[in-house]
Amino acid sequence: MSEFAKTILHGYGVDTPEVREFSARICKSSGILKKHLAHGREMYHGDPNMQTYGAPSLDKRLSLFTPEAIKIGALAAERAISDWGGDKSKITHLITYSTSGMTTPALDMQLIKALGLPQTVKHFWVSLMGCHAGVIGLRTASEIAQADATFRVLVVCVEINSAQAQPLNPAHLLDLNNHVVSIIFGDGAAGVVVGTEPAEHETPIFEIDRCHTSYIPDTDFHITARISQSGLVATLNKNVPVVVGQNSGKFVAQLLQGSELKPDSVNWAVHPGGKAVVDAVEKGCGLMPEQLRWTRYVLENYANMSSPTILFVLDKLRDDAQKLPTGSKHLIHPWTVVLGFGPGMTMEGILLKNC
């Protein structure tokens, strides 16, 4: 990540020792070891507006977003369909989420064509939802699927955050928000198929038992994103981890209310919004560091990708469970708490039963 700091600052044209040291310190404390980007410093070449703070560059950024979003979105969807084990002709609904870009025809329509889905698929495109969109996607798909046992809902979350990386403000080169937003976000895509009453050929991984949502009053401006002439401008208030820590324990207690489950008797899949956020959940919910190992693994190796990140955490949990030798399945609990946070501020939770 320290190499990333050097690369991005060089791209911004502000590679001074003071700024480099400041950015390197943030990289070191981010909890991120590496991340994956569709676009690197080359996207600044030949376009001075991409290097100039506040200069109009929205068109260029959206042109960088669209082809990559379709490409990795289709790959993620194909993998989800393969894991599901069903025929893609049986997909009845498609929901796509992305905060990092938009296009019309939208990503849902583009993926229908790229995947060869039925022309009759009911499709939805949701933009600017934020980091908790992956959890919202699972909840929404579950609610749709419960309406008809034949429904199969494909959810695809795609983010090309690198296309929206903003130059530093020359008047405030050490502004914390500018550096944090550039450093903690990566690119990625993930998909999942949701349905009820699985057929013999289908391979369920988790069962959605219940969902819970709550917004936190007086936190409207803690997490924001707005579309401007220079692209997507995001802000993260320094008190986000504090707010998460103060509210996560109570929220999870509400999610588990009526069950006999306790924080130490479930797996934890938490959106890795950043090291401080993960640490705040650990403290707020009274957890041991080991209980957030899947969350920290994704943060370390993929960073915060926004909407698809929670699906990466669940995939890592599943992968570890499948690798356990016979007789060791007790190391993975039969229940999993899924926790996400996003603008609002809103907390989203799901209780999953492992299949």
N, C-alpha and C positions, 0 to 999 in steps of 0.2 A: 504493500500500500504506500510506502514511502516513495517508491518509484512512480506510482500513480500520481502522487502529489507533484512531483517534479514535472511529469508529462503534462498534466492539466495546466499547471501554472505557466509552462512554456507556451502552451497553446493560447493561453489568455494574454501572453505578452507581458507578464508581470513577475517574471522569475527573479526576484531579488532575494538576497539571503534572509532578510527579516520575514518576508512573506512565506518563503520556503520553510523556514523553521517553525513558524506558526502553524502552517498547514500540516507539516510532518508530525507535530505534537497531537493534532486532532486525529490524524490517521492512526497513530500509536494507541490512542485511548479509545478508538472506535470499536474495538473488538473484531474488526474485519481484517482477515489475512489476505483475501483476494476477492475479486468480483469479475463478472463477465459483462462486456460491453459490445454492443453492435457497432458503435462508432467511437473512435479515438481522436487523437489530435488532428488527424487528416481532415476532419469535417470543417476545420477552421481555414484550411488552405484555399486561397483564391477568393475568399469572401470576407472583406474587412468588417462587414456588419456582424458576422458571427463572433468576432473578437472584440467588438466594441460594446461596452455596457449601455443598455437601453436602446441600441440601434435596432431598426426594424429587421427582423429575421424570422418571423413566424412562418412564412411560406417555405423557406428553406428547411426549417426544422420539421414541418409536417411532411415535406417530401422525403426527409430522412426516416421519419417514423413509419410511413405506410408500408413500403415493401418489406422491411424487416419484421414489422408486426404481423403481416400476413404469413411470412415464411415461418417464423418460430411459433406463431399461433397455430398454424396447420400441423406442425410437427408435434406440438403438445397435445392437440386434439387427437391425432392419429394414435399416439401412445395411450391416451385415456381410453379410446375405443378398443384398442388391443387388450389393455388390462381388463376392461369390462367383459370382453369375450362375446359380445353380441354383434349383430350385423348393423352397419351404419344406416342401412335403409330403415331400421326400426327407431332411429332417433326422431322424436316428435317435436322437441323444443331445443333451441340453441340460445344461450345467454352469453354475451361477451362483455368483458369489463376492461377498461383501460383509462388511466388518468393522464398518460404521457403523450397522447395524440388523438387525432380524430380525422375522419375522412368520410366522404359521401360519394358513392354507396359506402356504407359503414362497414366496420370489420366483420359484423355478423354476416352480411351479404357476401363479402369477399371470401369468408371461410366456407360458406355453403357451397360456393363454386369450387374452391380449392379442394374441398374434401369430397365433393360429389354427393352431398346430402340430398335427400328428396326435396323437390320443389315445394312440397307442402309443409316443410318444417316451419313451425312458428318461431320467429326469431326476434331477439331483443338486443339492443346495443345500449350499454350504460357507460357514460363517461364521467370523469371527474369525481368518482365516488371516493377514491383515496385508498389508504392502506388496509382498511377492513373489508374491502370489496370481496376478497376471497371467501371470508366467512359469510358475508351477506349472500354471495352466490350459492353457497351450500344451503343456507336457510331458504332462500327463494325457490331453488330447485326442489327442495324437499316439499315445500308447500304446494308447488305445481304438481309434483308426482303423486301426492296423496289424493288428488282429484280423480285420478283414473289409473288403474293398475297397469294399463298398457303404455302409459307415458314413460318416455325415457328422455331425460333432460341432460344435454351436454353443456357444461359450463366451461368457458375458456377465459382465462385472465392473462393479459399480455401487457408488458410494459417495456418501452424503449426509452428509459429515462435519459440515456446518453444524448439523445437527440435534443433534449431540453436543457442541457447543462449551460448555465448562464455565466458569462464573464463576470469577473469581480468588479465592484464599483471602485473606480480609481480614487474616489474621495474617501473611501472607507475600505482600504485593502485588508484590514484586519477585522472586518465585520464577521462575527462568529457564524451567523446564519448562512452567509454566502458559502463559507468553507464547508460547514456541516452538510448542507444540502448537496454540494458537489461530491462529497466524500462518501456519504452513507448509502446512496442509492445506486443500484445496479440494474441490469437488464435481465429479463427472463419471461418465461411463459409456462403455464401449467393448465391442465384440464382434468375434468372428472365427469363421469356419467352417473346420474342419480335416478333411481326408480324405486318402485315397490314390488313386492311379490316376485323375487327373482326367479327366472326360468333355470332349468338344469344347466344350460350352457353358459349362464352368466356367473361372474365371479365377484360376489360382494366382498368388500374389504372392511367397511365400517357400516354400522346402522345408526342413523340419526335418531336419538331418543328424545331430545328436547332442545329448544333454542331459547335464548333470552337476550333482550336488547334493553339498553338504558343509556340516556344521554346525561352528561354531567353539566349542571347549570353553570352559567358564567364562564364558559370556556370556548365561546364561539371563535375567538381569534387565536387560539393556541396552535391550531394546525390549519393553514389556509393554502389555497392555490388559486391563481387567477390567470386567465389568458390575456396577454398583452401583445403589443406589436413585436416585442422582442422574444415572444414565446411564453412558456408556462413559468410563472414566477411563484415559487413555494416559500412559505415561512414556517418555521418551527419554533415555538416559544420555549425558552430554556426551562420552564416549569412543567413541561409535558411529563417527564418522568415522575415528578412529585405528585402530580394529579393522578397518574396511573397507579402509583404506589398507595395513595390514600384511598382509592376507590376499588381496586381490584379484589381485595379480600371480601368486601361486602358483596360485590357483584357475583363472585363465584359462589358465595354462600347462598345467594338467591337462586342461582342456576341449579345448585344441588339440593335445594330445599325439597323435603319430602322423600328423599332417598337416604340410604344409610351410608352413602359415600362420603369420605373425608379427603382433604387435600393429599394425605399420604397414601391413599388407596387407589389413586387414579394416575394415568399417564398425563403429561402436560404437553400440549402443542400450542405455544404462544407466538403471536406475531413478533418477530425480532425487529422492532422498530429502531433499535439501537442498543448499545451495551447498557446505558443508563436505564433505559426502559425495561430491559430484561431483568436487571438487578432490582429494579423497583417492584416488579411482580414477585420476584423471589422473596423479598422482604415483606411485601404487603400480604402475601398469601401464606407466609410462614413455611416456605419450601427449602429443601436442601439443594445445593448447586446441581447435584446429579439429576434432579428431576427436570431440569431445563436443558439437558444435554442435547436433545434434538434441535431445540430452538437455537442454542448457541452454535451448534454445528453449521446450521444454515447461515446464520449471521457471519460466521468466520469465513465460509467458503463461497457465499453468494451475495452477501450484504442484504440490505433491505430493498427488495424489488417492488415494493408496494403490493398491489393486488394478488400476484401469484405466490407470494412468499409463504403464506400459511399452508398452501398445498405442498410446497417443498418440504415443510416441517413434517406434515403427515406422511409424505412419501418416505422420508428418512426413518420415521418411526416404524412404518410398515416393513421397510427393507431390513431393519435391525431385527424385527420380530421374526421375519422369515428365515433369517440366518441362525437363529438360536437352535442349538442341538436339542434333540428329543429329550424331554425331561427337564428342560430349562425354561419352559414357557412361562413359569411363574415370575420370571424376571420382567415380563411385560404384563401390566395389569389388564384386566378385561374391559376397563372403561377408560375413556380419554376425555379430558377437558380441553376444548379448543377456545382460544381467547384472542380477540382482535380489537384494535383501537383505530379510530379514524376521526376525521373532521367532525366537529359538533360541540365538544368532543363526545363521541359515541363509543360505547363498549358493546361488543358483540360476543356472545358465547354460545357454544354448542356442546352438548354432552353426547359423545359417541360410544357405542358399544362395539367392541372389536368382533368381527365375524370369524 
